[in-house]
Amino acid sequence: MLSPADSLAPDWLVVPEDVNSLADGVWPASAARDEEGALVIGGMPAAQIVREHGTPVLVLDEDEVRGRARAFHDSFASAAAQHGTTARVYYAGKAFLSTAVARWVTEEGLNVDVCTRGELEVALAAGVDPARIGFHGNNKLPSEIDRAVSVGVGTIIVDSAIEIERVAAAAERLGTVQKVLVRVNSGVHAETHDFLATAHEDQKFGMPFTDAETAVARIRELSWLEFVGIHCHIGSQIFGVAGFRESASRVLELHEKLREGGEIPILNLGGGFGIAYTSVDDPTPIEQLATEIVDVVAAGCAQRGIPLPILAFEPGRAIVGTAGVTLYEVGTTKPVRLGSGAERLYVSVDGGMSDNARPALYGAQFSARIASRTSTAEPALARVVGRHCESGDIVVDHEYLPADVAPGDLLAVPATGAYCASLASNYNHVPRPAVVAVSGGTSRVIVRGETIDDLLARDAGITQNEGAR
C-alpha cells in the first residue's frame, strides 16, 4: 500500500472500503455480484457473456435503456403539462445508434435525432416514423438533405445560411414544404471539456443571434420552408441546471424578438445531461432537471408576456451511457515504480482506444472492477491500458483494483454505453467488438463484432482468394 504522501492518485479518487463494490449510479441498476462473486448484468453472468461472445464486448442493458428513456419522456411531459404545454424528447443517436436501440427508445415514447445519412438510414431501417426524426449537423451533404426531405423527416435543424438555400432547393425539387429550426449560439459556456462545449462563439456549430435574425427572415421569405423554432445546445456531460437556465433566458430574448414576424411553435434546448462515470460524480436527477428547466422557461415566457412554446430536448448519453458495460480480459500486469518511490500497477486488457476513445480525446475518467471474481487482496493504485501502439492508450486512468489482479481475469468498465461504440475505430487493424444486449437473463447480439476477414475485405489490394481465412 502506498502512503498518502507519495500516492499518485488524484485527490478525487478515494481508496474504496470494498474493492469489489459496484458504485450506485455508475453501473446499470441490474448489475450485481452472484454467490460466487462474479458480476451479473441483466441477469447474465459476465463469464457466460464472454463465453458466448468473446472479449472485448460491449454489454448493453436493454431494461436500463428503456427505463431511462421512459423516465426522460415522462419527466419532461409532466413538467411541461404543469405549465399547459407539451414536450418532445429526441434520443441523440450520436451517443450510440443501432436498429435495436432505435426501437427501444421510440417504443418508450421518444423521437430520434440524427446527424448523418448513415444515422438516418439506421433509424429508418428500425421502422422509426420519419416525422419523429430531427436532422442535425453543421455540414449536411446535399445528398443527405435530399434524402431527408424525400423521406419526410420531421424537422431539419439548419446550421448556416448556405443550408437554408440547400434545404429550400431540395424541398422545391420534391414539391414539399420542409419544417426547419435554426441553431443558435447562446454564448453560454458550459462547465465541461472545451471540445464538449458547443454554445460558445468560436466554434463550428450554429449562428450568433444577429445572424440568426437574418437567417429566420430569409426562411420566412421562402415558400418551400416553414420556420418552426429555435435550437440551442450548450454542451455535453453537464451537471446541474445553471447553464441551461442562463442559456434559456438568452434564447427567450431572441424568441421574443423573432415572434414579431410570426409564431414560433417550438423551442429546442438540446441535451448534454451528465451521467456518473466514477463514484464521485453527482449527476442531477432526471425529474429535477425537467422540473427546473421547464419552470425557468415558463417563468421567462410569463415575464415577457409570450405563450410557452412546445419544448424539445435531446438526451443521448443520459439514456444509454450507464446501460453499457465493456468486458475485457486482462493480458498482462506490470508494477511501475517511479523515482519518488510511488508505484502504479499497469493492467493491460485486450481492447483500448479502438473501442473507447474518450480518455484519449477528452481525458475522460472511468471506473473498473474485476468481473470474474471477488478478491480479498489490498487495493492497489492501477491504470488500465489497452493494446495499441500509443502511450495515450488508456482505458481507466486512475482506479483502485485488487493487488492480485492477474492475466485471465475479466475486467468490467461501466458507463460505456455512450460514445464508445460510436467512436470506435480499427486502429492497428483491430476489429471493432460486438454489442450485446442483455435482459431477463438472456443475451443477443445487436451489432455484430468485426472479424479479420471484415478488415481484409476492404483492402482493394487483396484478391478474394488471398483474403479468405
FENQUI-V423225 format. One record per pair of residues at least 4 apart in sequence whose ideal C-beta (glycine too) atoms are under 8 Angstrom apart, sorted by the first residue. I is the first residue (numbers start at 1). J is the second residue. If there is no record, write none. Layout:
# FENQUI-V423225
I:J, I:J
This chain:
# FENQUI-V423225
1:378, 1:379, 1:380, 2:6, 2:7, 2:8, 2:9, 2:342, 2:343, 2:381, 3:7, 6:340, 6:341, 6:342, 7:342, 7:381, 8:338, 8:342, 8:344, 8:381, 8:398, 9:13, 9:15, 9:381, 9:398, 9:400, 10:398, 12:278, 12:280, 13:278, 13:280, 13:398, 13:399, 13:400, 14:279, 14:280, 15:379, 15:400, 16:21, 16:279, 16:379, 16:400, 17:21, 19:369, 19:375, 19:377, 19:379, 19:400, 19:401, 19:402, 20:33, 20:37, 20:369, 20:370, 20:374, 20:375, 20:402, 21:369, 22:26, 22:27, 22:31, 22:32, 22:33, 22:39, 22:369, 22:414, 23:27, 23:276, 23:278, 23:279, 23:367, 25:276, 25:281, 25:283, 25:322, 26:276, 26:277, 26:278, 26:279, 26:281, 26:322, 26:367, 26:414, 26:415, 27:31, 27:322, 27:325, 27:414, 27:415, 28:41, 28:42, 28:61, 28:63, 28:64, 28:322, 28:323, 28:325, 28:414, 29:61, 29:63, 29:64, 29:67, 30:40, 30:41, 30:42, 30:43, 30:61, 30:63, 30:64, 30:438, 31:39, 31:40, 31:41, 31:61, 31:325, 31:414, 32:39, 32:40, 33:37, 33:38, 33:39, 33:40, 33:374, 34:38, 34:39, 34:40, 34:45, 36:373, 37:373, 37:374, 38:45, 38:46, 38:47, 38:371, 38:372, 38:373, 39:45, 39:46, 39:325, 39:369, 39:371, 39:372, 39:410, 39:412, 40:44, 40:45, 40:46, 41:46, 41:49, 41:59, 41:61, 41:325, 41:438, 42:59, 42:61, 42:62, 42:63, 42:64, 42:437, 42:438, 42:439, 42:440, 42:441, 42:443, 43:438, 43:439, 43:440, 43:441, 43:442, 44:48, 44:49, 44:59, 44:438, 44:441, 44:442, 44:443, 45:49, 46:50, 46:59, 46:327, 46:371, 46:372, 46:410, 46:412, 47:51, 47:371, 47:372, 47:410, 48:52, 48:443, 49:53, 49:57, 49:59, 49:327, 49:436, 49:438, 49:443, 50:54, 50:55, 50:57, 50:327, 50:329, 50:410, 52:443, 53:57, 53:434, 53:436, 53:443, 53:445, 53:449, 54:433, 54:434, 54:449, 55:327, 55:328, 55:329, 55:350, 55:351, 55:410, 55:433, 56:326, 56:327, 56:328, 56:349, 56:350, 56:351, 56:355, 56:433, 57:326, 57:327, 57:433, 57:434, 57:435, 57:436, 57:449, 58:324, 58:325, 58:326, 58:355, 58:416, 58:417, 58:420, 58:421, 58:433, 58:434, 58:435, 58:436, 59:324, 59:325, 59:326, 59:327, 59:436, 59:438, 59:443, 60:65, 60:96, 60:101, 60:320, 60:323, 60:324, 60:417, 60:435, 60:436, 60:437, 60:438, 60:446, 61:65, 61:323, 61:324, 61:325, 61:437, 61:438, 61:439, 62:66, 62:100, 62:104, 62:323, 62:437, 62:438, 62:439, 63:67, 63:439, 63:440, 64:68, 64:322, 64:323, 65:69, 65:101, 65:104, 65:105, 65:319, 65:320, 65:323, 65:417, 66:70, 66:104, 66:105, 66:107, 66:108, 67:71, 68:72, 68:286, 68:318, 68:319, 68:320, 68:322, 68:323, 69:73, 69:91, 69:104, 69:105, 69:108, 69:109, 69:110, 69:319, 70:74, 70:108, 70:109, 71:75, 71:286, 71:287, 72:76, 72:89, 72:110, 72:286, 72:290, 72:313, 72:315, 72:318, 72:319, 73:77, 73:89, 73:108, 73:109, 73:110, 74:78, 74:109, 75:79, 75:286, 75:287, 75:289, 75:290, 75:291, 76:80, 76:87, 76:89, 76:290, 76:294, 76:311, 76:313, 77:81, 77:86, 77:87, 77:109, 78:82, 78:290, 79:83, 79:87, 79:290, 79:291, 79:293, 79:294, 79:295, 80:85, 80:86, 80:87, 80:294, 80:311, 81:85, 81:86, 82:294, 83:294, 83:295, 83:298, 83:308, 84:308, 85:298, 85:308, 85:309, 85:310, 85:311, 86:310, 86:311, 87:290, 87:294, 87:310, 87:311, 87:312, 87:313, 88:111, 88:266, 88:310, 88:311, 88:312, 88:313, 89:109, 89:110, 89:111, 89:312, 89:313, 89:314, 89:315, 90:110, 90:111, 90:112, 90:113, 90:134, 90:312, 90:313, 90:314, 91:95, 91:101, 91:102, 91:105, 91:106, 91:110, 91:111, 91:112, 91:113, 91:314, 91:315, 91:316, 91:319, 92:113, 92:271, 92:314, 92:315, 92:316, 92:317, 93:97, 93:102, 93:112, 93:113, 93:114, 93:115, 93:119, 93:122, 93:123, 93:316, 94:113, 94:115, 94:119, 94:316, 94:419, 94:422, 95:316, 95:317, 95:319, 95:320, 95:321, 95:417, 95:418, 95:419, 95:422, 96:101, 96:316, 96:320, 96:324, 96:417, 96:418, 96:419, 96:420, 96:421, 96:422, 96:435, 97:101, 97:102, 97:114, 97:119, 97:122, 97:123, 97:422, 98:102, 98:122, 98:435, 98:446, 98:447, 99:103, 99:122, 99:125, 99:126, 99:446, 100:104, 100:126, 100:437, 100:446, 101:105, 101:320, 101:446, 102:106, 102:112, 102:122, 102:123, 102:126, 102:128, 103:107, 103:126, 103:127, 103:128, 104:108, 105:110, 105:112, 105:319, 106:110, 106:111, 106:112, 106:126, 106:128, 106:129, 106:132, 110:319, 111:132, 111:133, 111:134, 111:154, 112:123, 112:128, 112:132, 112:133, 112:134, 113:133, 113:134, 113:136, 113:314, 113:316, 114:119, 114:120, 114:122, 114:123, 114:133, 114:134, 114:135, 114:136, 115:119, 115:135, 115:136, 115:137, 115:140, 116:120, 116:137, 116:144, 117:121, 117:141, 117:143, 117:144, 117:147, 118:122, 119:123, 120:124, 120:133, 120:135, 120:144, 120:147, 120:148, 120:151, 120:153, 121:125, 122:126, 123:128, 123:133, 124:128, 124:130, 124:151, 128:132, 128:133, 129:133, 130:151, 130:152, 130:153, 130:154, 131:152, 131:153, 131:154, 132:154, 133:153, 133:154, 134:153, 134:154, 134:155, 134:156, 134:157, 134:181, 134:268, 134:312, 134:314, 135:140, 135:144, 135:148, 135:153, 135:155, 135:156, 135:157, 136:157, 136:159, 136:183, 137:144, 137:157, 137:159, 138:159, 138:160, 138:204, 138:205, 139:159, 140:144, 140:145, 140:148, 140:156, 140:159, 140:163, 140:166, 141:145, 142:146, 142:166, 142:170, 143:147, 144:148, 145:149, 145:156, 145:163, 145:166, 145:167, 145:170, 146:150, 146:170, 146:173, 146:174, 147:151, 148:153, 148:156, 149:153, 149:156, 149:167, 149:170, 149:171, 149:174, 149:176, 149:178, 150:170, 150:174, 152:176, 153:178, 154:179, 155:179, 155:180, 155:181, 155:228, 155:229, 155:266, 156:167, 156:178, 156:179, 156:180, 156:181, 157:180, 157:181, 157:182, 157:183, 157:231, 157:268, 158:163, 158:164, 158:167, 158:180, 158:181, 158:182, 158:183, 158:215, 158:219, 159:163, 159:183, 159:205, 159:206, 159:207, 160:164, 160:207, 161:165, 161:211, 161:214, 161:215, 161:218, 162:166, 163:167, 164:168, 164:180, 164:215, 164:218, 164:219, 164:222, 164:225, 165:169, 166:170, 167:171, 167:178, 167:180, 167:225, 168:172, 168:178, 168:222, 168:224, 168:225, 169:173, 170:174, 170:178, 171:176, 171:177, 171:178, 171:224, 171:225, 172:224, 176:224, 177:223, 177:224, 177:225, 177:226, 178:224, 178:225, 178:226, 179:225, 179:226, 179:228, 180:219, 180:225, 180:226, 180:227, 180:228, 181:227, 181:228, 181:229, 181:230, 181:231, 181:266, 181:268, 182:207, 182:212, 182:215, 182:216, 182:219, 182:227, 182:229, 182:230, 182:231, 183:205, 183:206, 183:207, 183:231, 183:232, 183:233, 184:206, 184:207, 184:208, 184:209, 184:212, 184:230, 184:231, 184:232, 184:251, 184:254, 185:199, 185:200, 185:201, 185:203, 185:205, 185:206, 185:207, 185:208, 185:209, 185:232, 186:199, 186:232, 186:234, 186:246, 186:247, 186:250, 186:251, 187:199, 187:200, 187:201, 187:208, 187:250, 188:199, 188:200, 188:234, 188:243, 188:246, 188:247, 188:250, 189:197, 189:199, 189:200, 189:234, 190:196, 190:197, 190:198, 190:199, 190:234, 190:235, 190:236, 190:238, 190:243, 190:272, 191:238, 191:239, 191:243, 192:196, 192:197, 192:235, 192:236, 192:237, 192:238, 192:272, 193:197, 193:237, 193:362, 193:363, 195:361, 195:362, 196:235, 196:236, 196:237, 196:272, 196:362, 197:203, 197:234, 197:235, 198:203, 198:205, 198:206, 198:233, 198:234, 198:235, 198:236, 198:272, 199:205, 199:206, 199:232, 199:233, 199:234, 199:235, 199:247, 201:208, 205:233, 206:231, 206:232, 206:233, 207:211, 207:212, 207:215, 208:212, 209:213, 209:250, 209:254, 210:214, 211:215, 212:216, 212:230, 212:254, 212:258, 213:217, 213:254, 213:257, 213:258, 214:218, 215:219, 216:220, 216:227, 216:258, 216:261, 217:221, 217:261, 218:222, 219:225, 219:227, 220:227, 220:261, 220:262, 227:262, 227:264, 228:264, 228:265, 228:266, 229:264, 229:265, 229:266, 229:267, 229:268, 229:309, 229:310, 229:312, 230:251, 230:254, 230:255, 230:258, 230:264, 230:266, 230:267, 230:268, 231:268, 231:270, 231:312, 232:247, 232:251, 232:268, 232:269, 232:270, 233:269, 233:270, 233:271, 233:272, 233:314, 234:238, 234:243, 234:244, 234:247, 234:270, 234:272, 235:243, 235:272, 236:271, 236:272, 236:274, 236:317, 237:272, 237:274, 237:275, 237:317, 238:243, 238:244, 238:272, 238:273, 238:274, 239:274, 239:281, 239:282, 239:283, 239:284, 240:284, 241:245, 241:284, 241:288, 241:289, 241:292, 241:293, 241:296, 242:246, 243:247, 244:248, 244:269, 244:289, 244:293, 244:296, 245:249, 245:292, 245:293, 245:296, 246:250, 247:251, 247:269, 248:252, 248:269, 248:293, 248:296, 248:297, 248:300, 249:253, 249:296, 249:300, 250:254, 251:255, 251:267, 251:269, 252:256, 252:267, 252:297, 252:300, 252:301, 252:304, 253:257, 254:258, 255:259, 255:264, 255:267, 255:306, 255:309, 256:304, 256:306, 258:264, 259:263, 259:264, 259:306, 264:309, 265:309, 265:310, 266:309, 266:310, 266:311, 266:312, 267:297, 267:309, 267:310, 267:311, 267:312, 268:311, 268:312, 268:313, 268:314, 269:293, 269:297, 269:311, 269:312, 269:313, 270:313, 270:314, 271:313, 271:314, 271:315, 271:316, 271:317, 271:318, 273:283, 273:284, 273:286, 273:289, 273:315, 273:317, 273:318, 274:281, 274:283, 274:284, 274:317, 274:318, 275:281, 275:283, 275:317, 275:318, 275:321, 275:322, 275:415, 275:418, 276:281, 276:282, 276:283, 276:322, 276:415, 277:281, 277:364, 277:365, 277:366, 277:367, 277:414, 277:415, 278:365, 278:366, 278:367, 279:367, 283:318, 284:288, 284:289, 285:289, 286:290, 286:318, 287:291, 288:292, 289:293, 290:294, 291:295, 292:296, 293:297, 293:313, 294:298, 294:311, 295:299, 296:300, 297:301, 297:308, 297:311, 298:302, 298:308, 299:303, 300:304, 301:306, 301:307, 301:308, 301:309, 302:308, 315:319, 316:320, 316:418, 317:321, 317:418, 317:419, 319:323, 320:324, 320:417, 320:418, 321:415, 321:416, 321:417, 321:418, 321:419, 322:414, 322:415, 322:417, 323:417, 324:414, 324:415, 324:416, 324:417, 324:418, 324:420, 324:421, 325:412, 325:413, 325:414, 325:415, 325:416, 326:351, 326:355, 326:356, 326:412, 326:413, 326:416, 326:420, 326:433, 327:371, 327:410, 327:411, 327:412, 328:349, 328:350, 328:351, 328:384, 328:395, 328:410, 328:411, 328:412, 328:413, 329:349, 329:350, 329:408, 329:409, 329:410, 329:411, 330:347, 330:348, 330:349, 330:405, 330:406, 330:407, 330:408, 330:409, 330:410, 330:411, 331:348, 331:349, 331:350, 331:387, 331:407, 332:347, 332:348, 332:407, 333:345, 333:346, 333:347, 333:348, 333:405, 333:406, 333:407, 334:345, 334:346, 334:348, 335:343, 335:344, 335:345, 335:346, 336:343, 336:344, 336:345, 336:346, 337:341, 337:342, 337:343, 338:342, 338:343, 338:344, 343:381, 344:381, 344:382, 344:383, 345:380, 345:381, 345:382, 345:383, 345:401, 345:403, 345:405, 346:382, 346:383, 346:385, 347:382, 347:383, 347:384, 347:385, 347:401, 347:405, 347:411, 348:384, 348:385, 348:386, 348:387, 349:384, 349:385, 349:386, 349:387, 349:395, 349:411, 350:387, 351:355, 351:356, 351:386, 351:387, 351:395, 351:430, 351:433, 352:356, 352:385, 352:386, 352:387, 352:388, 352:393, 352:395, 352:430, 353:357, 353:359, 353:360, 353:386, 353:388, 353:390, 353:392, 353:393, 353:394, 353:395, 353:425, 353:427, 354:386, 354:388, 354:424, 354:425, 354:426, 354:427, 354:428, 354:430, 354:432, 355:420, 355:421, 355:424, 355:432, 355:433, 356:366, 356:395, 356:413, 356:416, 356:420, 356:423, 356:424, 357:361, 357:419, 357:420, 357:423, 357:424, 357:425, 358:362, 358:364, 358:366, 358:419, 358:420, 358:423, 359:363, 359:364, 359:365, 359:366, 359:392, 359:394, 359:395, 359:396, 359:397, 360:390, 360:392, 360:393, 360:394, 361:423, 363:397, 365:396, 365:397, 365:398, 366:395, 366:396, 366:397, 366:399, 366:413, 366:414, 366:415, 366:416, 367:396, 367:399, 367:413, 367:414, 367:415, 368:382, 368:384, 368:395, 368:396, 368:399, 368:401, 368:411, 368:412, 368:413, 369:401, 369:411, 369:412, 369:414, 370:374, 370:375, 370:401, 370:402, 370:405, 370:409, 370:410, 370:411, 370:412, 371:409, 371:410, 371:411, 371:412, 372:409, 372:410, 373:409, 375:402, 375:404, 375:405, 376:402, 377:402, 377:403, 377:404, 378:402, 378:403, 379:400, 379:401, 379:402, 379:403, 380:400, 380:401, 380:402, 380:403, 380:405, 381:398, 381:399, 381:400, 382:396, 382:399, 382:400, 382:401, 382:405, 383:394, 383:396, 383:397, 383:398, 383:399, 384:394, 384:395, 384:396, 384:399, 384:401, 384:411, 384:413, 385:393, 385:394, 385:395, 386:393, 386:394, 386:395, 387:393, 387:428, 387:430, 388:393, 388:427, 388:428, 388:430, 389:393, 389:428, 395:413, 396:413, 401:405, 405:409, 405:411, 416:420, 418:422, 419:423, 420:424, 421:432, 421:433, 421:435, 421:447, 424:432, 424:433, 425:432, 426:430, 426:431, 426:432, 426:450, 426:455, 429:452, 429:455, 431:449, 431:450, 431:451, 431:452, 431:454, 431:455, 432:449, 432:450, 433:449, 433:450, 434:445, 434:447, 434:448, 434:449, 435:445, 435:446, 435:447, 436:443, 436:444, 436:445, 436:446, 437:443, 437:444, 437:445, 437:446, 438:442, 438:443, 445:449, 450:454, 450:455, 451:455, 452:456, 452:469, 453:457, 453:467, 453:468, 453:469, 454:458, 455:459, 456:462, 456:467, 456:469, 457:467, 459:467, 462:466, 462:467, 463:467, 464:468
